[in-house]
C-alpha cells in the first residue's frame, strides 16, 4: 500500500462547486503539505501543517482551505471552484527538515 | 521574493553521456537543497539531499554539488540510460519556521538510445 494516499485521483467538476481532496499517510510524519502543479510553474505550496494544531498558509492559499483531522489526515477544500484552479494537486509528508514523501496526485478539472 | 531557476525546461542527451542539470536561486539562504525525480502521472520522488556545509554528495550514478557563494547546485547523472528520462526538480529548505520549502520549475530530461 502507498505511504501517502490521495483521493480522488481524478475529478471533473463545474465552476462554483465545493470540492474536497483528501490525503492520508502511514508514514507517521507530523508535517503535511498541499501543493498544486501547473506546467512551467512547478510545485507551489498552498497550505502546510506541522502538527494537528498547526495550520499555515503557503504561497497561494487564496481560494483554498484545509483541515487537519488527525496526524494521518489532511484535506484540502475549494469552497467555490473556479476554472483557474484546474491543476494537478499533490499532498506530501515529512519529518522536520527531511525529504518529503508525495502522493500520486489528484488531477482536478473545473469546467 | 524567493526565486529558483533550473537551467532549461528540457534537456536531451545521448545514452551513456553525463547529464548535468543546474539549479540557481536568489533571495534565499537555504540550509539544505534537495533533488527529486518526477515521472508522468506520479508524485516527485526524493533522490538526494545536500546541506549548506557540504560541497558534494554522491549516490550510485548521481552526484550533487552545492555552492552557496554562487547560489547554485549542479545535479549530474553519469552513464545516463533511457530509464533516467524524467523531470528533475530541485527544492530549497531552511531551518527557520517561516522559511518554506520551495521547488524549482523542473527540467525534463530525455535520454536518447
Interface residues (C-beta under 8 A of the other chain):
Chain A: X4 X33 X35 X40 X41 X42 X43 X44 X45 X48 X58 X59 X90 X92 X97 X98 X99 X100 X101 X102 X103 X104 X105
Chain B: X4 X9 X31 X32 X34 X41 X42 X43 X44 X45 X46 X49 X89 X91 X93 X95 X100 X101 X102 X103 X104 X105 X106
